[in-house]
């Protein structure tokens, strides 16, 4: 992990099915770039949400 990185939940549509992937990135834009690199530009990205887990 890099300094300042967060966990993002990315919802994408691959082969007509919705999938959620967890991505570690600094910004939502960087999370989108990571998903596009893995799945290509043809897979539509539906949402990118920061995962805010509470550390106890």
C-alpha positions in Angstrom: 0.0 0.0 0.0 1.1 3.5 -0.7 0.8 6.4 1.6 -2.7 7.9 1.6 -4.3 4.9 -0.1 -7.9 3.9 0.8 -10.1 1.0 -0.1 -12.8 1.5 -2.7 -15.7 -0.7 -3.6 -16.2 -0.7 -7.4 -19.4 -2.0 -9.0 -18.9 -3.1 -12.6 -20.9 -5.0 -15.2 -19.1 -7.9 -16.9 -20.9 -10.3 -19.2 -24.3 -8.9 -18.2 -23.7 -9.6 -14.5 -23.0 -7.0 -11.8 -19.9 -7.6 -9.8 -18.3 -5.8 -6.9 -14.5 -5.5 -6.5 -12.4 -4.1 -3.8 -9.6 -1.8 -5.0 -6.8 -0.1 -3.0 -6.2 3.3 -4.5 -5.6 6.9 -3.5 -8.6 8.4 -5.4 -11.8 7.2 -7.0 -10.2 8.1 -10.4 -7.2 5.8 -9.7 -9.6 3.0 -8.7 -11.4 3.4 -12.0 -8.1 3.3 -13.9 -7.2 0.0 -12.1 -10.5 -1.6 -13.0 -10.2 -0.4 -16.7 -6.7 -1.9 -16.8 -8.0 -5.3 -15.5 -11.3 -5.5 -17.4 -10.8 -3.2 -20.4 -12.7 -0.1 -21.4 -15.8 -2.1 -22.6 -16.8 -3.1 -19.0 -19.1 -0.3 -17.7 -18.3 1.0 -14.2 -21.5 1.6 -12.3 -20.3 3.1 -9.1 -17.1 3.8 -7.0 -17.6 4.1 -3.3 -15.0 4.6 -0.5 -15.2 1.7 2.0 -15.4 3.3 5.4 -14.8 0.5 7.9 -14.4 1.4 11.5 -11.2 0.2 13.1 -11.9 -1.1 16.6 
